[in-house]
Amino acid sequence: MSASTLQGVGVSPGRAAGPIMRVRDRLPEPAAEPAPADREADAARIRPAAQAVAQRLRDRAAGATGQARAVLEMTAAMVTDPALLDNAEKAVLKRGLPAPRAVFEAADEFAALLTATGGYLAERAQDVRDVRDRLVAELTGTTPPGVPELTRPSVLVARDLAPADTADLDPTLVLALVTEEGGPTSHTAILARALGIPAVVAARGVLATAAAGARVDGGAGVVELLDHAVEPQAADRSRARWDGTGATADGHRVRLLANIGSAADAQAGIEAGAEGAGLFRTEFCFLDAATEPDVEAQRDAYAAVLRPFAGRPVVVRTLDAGADKPIPFLGVDGEPNPALGVRGLRIAFDRPELLDRQLAAIVAAASDTGAQVSVMAPMVATAGEAAWFAERARAAGVERVGVMVETPAAALCADQVLAAVDFVSIGTNDLAQYTTAADRMIGALATLNDPWQPALLRLVAGLGRAGRESGKPVGVCGEAAADPLLAGVLAGLGVTSLSMTAAALAAVGASLAEHPLADWQAAAQQALSAPGPAQARQRAAAVLGG
């Protein structure tokens, strides 16, 4: 018997062992030849195939709840996206491609565009590839990639997992998750933490082995691959029950909120017990628009998302777009390095009327729904930019104005930024990649984007200190907030609210309530002094007896 060890990035703590079950990988590219004998008949196959795939997803959604249902419904909607199906049909009719190849190319073109944009939209590229493979499988009569039916407790090993694959995993059968790709903010990481399943991502080389079993340490990021069978050993997933109020064991309040970008997200957040929404992404209103939606169209769209949060706080982020997140009507030219270019609030400096119309729509939607709306701007680098936005937002009738802290410049000048606004919210995903100069979509750089990086935690500590001195809230709306252990450490650093995917709320709430604030502060200090992310997590856990 022999074993080999791989080092990945631990994203969900706990130890487990068991036989390996490999997730079916992506389908091979369908052939571009021969051309169909009857182009119209072949093109006509595409929409019924899409409807069949979408119906299966909707059937799964009907048996799911909360975030799982929202994910499955979203994927079903993507399968029947008119633009995707139109482009695929045109490729059959005009270019003579077989229907499976036409779908493959239409979806791949869209996925490549999203990947090139970076940020949140790039994370949706995996969803598009998942939809692509499901459609191609339906058209070719083959088995789609994804999680096979599990008949015994197993360790799942995959290249990556699409949201629709992970949405309704059975935690009694999935002992641990190990992926070759992905990063600490991936959907796999978020869901694994929510379910209490040990998980390691970016375990490079795991797919090249023929191991029969594995031992997984989700805290240390270590995967021991075995060439022999191993008895299933499940992690201890017991957690204190969360009562729906974000607080430490001694009653220190840390508001727990949901990240949302659609009406389905909003409903999932309410069902999961969110106290409000800490990040409402408004890009959905603009993504497919050939021209700018008018104020009334935006008002109606925002109201549909805000309505479930009537009487609760919601932080709305203004349009986060630019060359890195292209929106057709903006006409932003390509840039050599769009992640460092004209994006977020920088768009509004040249087009203030675009921001003014959006602010008017947000204020009107808040009035329509009774949600307690605050508004914040993305991609702020200086106190001057924060002041410019605050003045404009207040003139539009926004009572509570803030900015996102995604750049080291804004973090280092936190006292001046907070002097200009009512609150700040830390976008840990972007702040991590800008701090370490590492694209968070590149799996090989996943360790640098680990939110346990001490450099990132030190920036958060400075923001927490500035918040205490100014008496103003400092929130986190990056997915670092979805890590139950890290969430408590962030509270120990002075963060006053945590906003995350709805699926993570219960686990974070329960974890936060397990220890008093003083213990979380002690754990935070140990994490700050660590030489790297793995040691930061280990030192924090040791303080708390883990």
N, C-alpha and C positions, 0 to 999 in steps of 0.2 A: 504494500500500500504506500502511496506517495501523495504529497501535497505541494501546492505552490501558492504563493501569496501575492495578491495585487493590492496596491494602494490607490484608492479613489478619494472621493470627497464624501464624507459622512454627512447626510442631510436629515436623517431621522434616527435618533439614538435607540439603543437596545441591541441585544445579542440574540441571534437565532441560528438554527442549523436545520438542514434537511436536504432531500433530493432536489436536484435542479430540474426545473421545467422551463424550456426555452420558448420564448414568444416568437411566433412566426414573423420572419423578417419581411422587409418590403418586397413587393412583387417585382420581378424583372421587367424591364421596359418592353411593352408590347411592340410587335413588329410594325414597321411603317408600310409594308407591302404584304400581300398584293392589294391593289386598290379594289374596293368593293365593286362588284358587277352592277349593282343598283345603288347609287349614292343616296338617293332619297330614302330608300328603304333602310339603309344602314344608319343614316342620320336619325331616322325616326325611332331607332332602338334606344337612343340616349335618354330621352325624358322618362319613358317607362322604367328604365333601369334605375334612374335617379329616384323615382317615386318609390320603387321597391326597397331600395336601401334606406331611404328616409323613413319609410313606414316601420321598418325593423327597429330603427333607432327610436322612433316615437313610441313603439311598443315597450321598449326597454325603459324609456322615460316615464311611461305610465306607472311602472312598478317601482320607480325611484322617488326620492324626496330631496328637497333642498338643492344644494349645489350639484349633486349628481344629476338630478332631473334637468337643471338649467344647462349643464354641459351637453347632455344628450340632445336636448331640444335645439341648442345652438348648432351642434354638428348636423342634425337633420336639416336645419335651415340652410347650412352651407352646401349640402349635397344638392339642393334644388335651387341654388343661386342662379337667377336668370342670366347674368353676364357669363358665368362659367359655362352653362349649357349652350348659350347662344354661340360662344366662341368655338366650342367643340363641334357643334353642328356645322358651322361655317367651314371648319377645317375638313370635314367630310365632303361637303357639297362643292367647295371651291378647289380644294387641293387633292381630293381623292384619298384622303387618309382613312384607314379602317377606324370604326368608331372607338375601339379601345385606345388606339394610338392618339386619336384626336382628343379624347378626354385627358389622356396622360399629358399631352403637350399643353393644353389649355390650362390645366391645373398647375403644371410645373412652371409655366410662365408667371402665373400669379404668385406662386410660392417663392420664386426667385426674386420677384419684386419686393415682397415682404421681407425676405432675408436681407436684401441689400439696404433696406431702410434702417435696420437696427431697432433697438428698444422694444417697447411692448408689441408693436406690430410684427416685428420679426419673430416673436414667440408664437404668433398665429400661423407661421409657415408650416409648422408640424401638423396643425389641424388640417390645412389644405392638402398636404401629402396623404394624410389619413383618408380624407374624403376621396382623393384621387384613386387610391388603392382599392377602396371599397367599390367604387364605380367600375374600375377596370375588372375586378374580380366578378362582379355581377354580369358584365358584358361578355366575359370569356368563360363563365361557368366554372370558375376555380374558387378555391377556398381563400377568403380574404386574410390578410395578415392580422395579427392581434393575439390576444390572450386566449389560449385554448381552454376547453372545459377542464377544470381541475377535479380530479377524483380523489386526491389525497393532499394533505398539507405539503406545500412545496416552496422552494425559493425561486422566484421568477427572475429570469435573466433575459435581457432584451437590449437591442441597440438603443432604443428610446421607447417611451410609451406615449401614445396620443391620449389627450384628455378623455375621449370616448372609450378608450380601453381601460382607463383607470377609474372611471366614474363610479362603476358599480362593482368593484372588486369585493370579494368576500374575505374579510380579514381573518376568518377562521380557517381558510385554506391557503392564504398567502402568508407565508412565514416571514419573508423578507423580499426586498426588491433590489436588484443590481442592474445598472445600465452602463453600457459602453460610452454613451454620449450623455448630453444633458448637463445641467449645472445646478447650483444651490437654489436658484429661484424658479426652476422648472416646475411644471405641473406635477410631475412625478414626485418631486420633493415635498410639495405642499400637501398633496393627498396622502402620502405616506405618513407625514407627521400627524395629519388629522385623524388617521386611522390607528396610529400607534404602531405602525409597521416599520421595523428597522430598514433603512435604505442607504445605499451607496450609489452615487452617480459618478460619471467620468472614470469608471474603472477600465482603463484602456487595456485591451487584450482579452477581456473576459469572453468575448465571442469566439476567439481563436482556439479556445481550449475544448477538450472533450470530457471535461469533468462530469462526474456523476452526482456529486454532492457538494455542498458549500457550508461554511460557517461564516456568518456575517456579523460584523461589529459596526453598527450604524453610527455610533458616536466617533470612533476612531477612523472610520472610512476604510477599514481593512476587510478584504474578502479572501478567505482561505479556501482554495479549490481542491477538492478531493477526488481521487480516481475510484473511490468505492462508495457504496451506499452508506448513508448516515441516517440515524433515526431522527424523525422530526422533533425539534426542540423549539417551541414557540417562545417569543419574548413575553415578558410580563406586561400586559396592556392595561392593567387596572389603573384607574385614575379616580381622584376625588370628583364628585359630581359638581358641575358648575351651576350656580344659581341664577345666572344671567346678568350679574353685576360684576364689572371688572374691578377687582380690588385685590390687594395683597392680604395675607392672613391677618394682619393687624388693622385692616380697614382702609389702608391708603388707596385712594381711588385712581385707577388708570382706565380710562374709558376704552372699551373694546368695540371697534367699528368695522364695517365691511367696505371692501373695494368693489365698486360697481361700474358697469358700463352699458347696462341695458335694463329693461323692465324685469327680465327674468332674473338677472343678478340681484336686483333690488328685492324681489320677492324671496329669493333664496336667502338673502341676508336677514330679512325679517324672521323667516322660519328658523334660522340658526340662532336667533337671539341677539342679533347686533343691536347695540344701543344707538346706532345711527350709521352714517356712511362717512368715512374719512377721506375717500377719494372717489369722486364721480367723474369718470373720463367722458368728455363730451365729443370725442372724435367720431363716434358712431353716426352723428348727425351730418357729417361732412364727407365721409370716406368715398362714397359713390356719386357724390354730387358733381355734375358738370358745371354748375353755377352755384354761387353762394346761396344757401337756403335763406329765405327772408326771415324777419324777426318772428312773424306769426308761426311759420313752420318750425323754427327752432323752439319757440315757446311750447308748442304742442308736444314736440318730441321730448323735451326736458321734463315737462309735467308728467308724462307717462312713467318716467323713471322715478321722479320725486314723490309721486302720490303714495306709495306704500310707506313712506317715511314721514307722513303728516305728523306734526308735533315733535319730531325728532331732528337732531342736528345732521346736516349734510354739508360736506365741503365739496364744492363744485370747482373743478379745475378748468380753466379756460383752454381754448384750442391748443393742443400740443402737436404741432405739425411743422413742416419745413422740408428741406431737401432730403432729410433722413426719413421723413414720414410723408411722402408726396400725396397731395390732395389736388386733383385736376385743376380746379378753378384758381388755385393760388399761382400756378405757373412759375413756381420757383425753379430756377435753372439748377442743373447738376453742379455739385461742388466737389473739389478734390477730397475733402474729408467732411462729409455732411454731418457727422455726429458732433463736429466742432464748428458748425456753420450757423446759418440763419435758421433757427428753429425756436419753437415755443414763443415766449414773449418777444423775442427779437423780430418775429414777423410783424407784430403789432407796432413796432417803432416806425416801420415804413407804411403801415396800413392801419392807423388808429381807428378808422371808421369801422373796420372789420371787428375789432375788439368792442367798440361801443355798441354795435348792433347785438353782439353776443351777450354783453352785460345786460342790455335792455331785455332780451329774451329770458335770461336767467332770473332777473328780478320779477318779471311778470309771471313766470312759471312758479316761483316761490309763493307769490301771492295767490295763485290759483290753487295750490295744493296744501298750504299750511306747513310745509317743511321749513325748518329753521336753517335757512341757507347762508353759508359763508362762501366766499369765492377766493380762490388762490390762482396765482400765475405760475406757469412752469418755466424752467430754464432761466432763473434769475442769477446773476453773477455779482451784482453790486448793490449797495444800499441806495444808490441813486436810481437804479432800475426799480427797486422795490417801492421807493417813494413815488416814482412816476406812475406805476400801476395803481398804487393805493389812492392817489389823487383822482385818477380817472374812474376807478371803481366806485369810490364814494360819491363822486359827482353823478354816477348812474343810479344811485340809490342803494348800493350795497352797504349794509351796516357793519359787517365784520369782514375784514380784508386780510389776506395772508399771502405768503409766497411759498413755493417749494424750494427746499435746499437740496440741489442735485450737484452743485459744483463746489469744489474745495474753497474757492474764493468766497462764496457766500457763507460757508461754514466758518471760515477763519475770521470773518467780519460779522459774526452773529449778533454782537451787541448793537452795531449800527443798523443792521437789517431789521432787527426787532424794534428798534426805535421808530421805524417807518411804518410798521404794520401791526396788526393785532395778534398774529400768531404765525408760526412757521410749521411746515410739515416736511419731514426728511424723506426724500426718495432714495432709499438705500441702494436700489438696483443701479441707478445711474451714478450716484455718489461713489459707489464702490469702483465702477469701471473708470471713472475719471480720476479717482485717487490713485489707482494702481496702473493706469494706462493699459487696461486689458479689456478688449471687447467681450462683453458678457455672453455673446452668442457663440463664442469659440470654445468648444469643449476642452481643448488642451489648456486653456487658461482658467478653467473652473476654480482652481485653488485660489488664484488671485482675486476672484470675485466672490469668494466665500465671505458672507457677511460677518463672520467671526474674525476677520482680519483686524489685528490690533490698531492699525492706522485708521481704519474706518471707525472703530469704536472710540478712538481718541477724538475724532471730529465730532461724534455724537455727544461725547462727554462735554466738550466745549460748548456745544449748542444747549445742552441741558443746564449747564452752569449759567449761560447767558439768559436762559428762560427764567431761572429762579431769581436772578438779580433784577430782571425787568418785570417780574410778576406776570409773564405772558406764557401761554401754552406752547409746548414743543411736541409735535406728534411725529409718528413714523407711519408712512403709508407704503413703504416698500415691503417686499415679501419677507424681509428679515423678521417682520412682526409675526409671521406665521410659525416660527420656530418656538415651541413652548419654553424651552430653556433660555434662548436668546431674548425672548419677549420680556422675561423677568429681569434679565441683565440690563436691557434697555430702560426698563422702569427704574432700576438702580442707578442708571446714569442720568436720570432726571426727565425722561420722556413721560409725558402726561396722557397720551392716548396712543393706541395701536390699531392700525387699520389693515385688514388682510382679506384674503378670500374667505367666503362664508364657511367653507368646509373646515377651516382651522380654528374657528372661534371657540368651540367648546373645549378643545384640548388646551388652547392658550389660557382660557379663563380658569380652567381647573388647575393648571400648573402655577399660574400667578398666585392663586389662593393658597398654595401649599406652604408658602414661606412669608415671614414678615418683611417689611421693606428693608430693615437693617441687614438681613441676610442677603437679600438681592443686591444691596449696595456693596457688601463685602465680596460677593461673587463677581460683581462688575469690576472692582478694583483688581482682583486677581486676573481677570481676562485682559485688562488694559496692560498689565505688565508682562504678558506672555510674548514669546518670540514669533509665534505664528498662530494661524486659526485653529489648528487641531489642539495645540496646547492651551489656547484660550478657552475652548469648550471644556477640555479636561479639568482645568483649574477651577473654572466656575462650578462644574458639577461636583468637584471634590469638596468645595466649601459647603455645598448644600447636602452633602452626604450621598451623592450619587456616584 
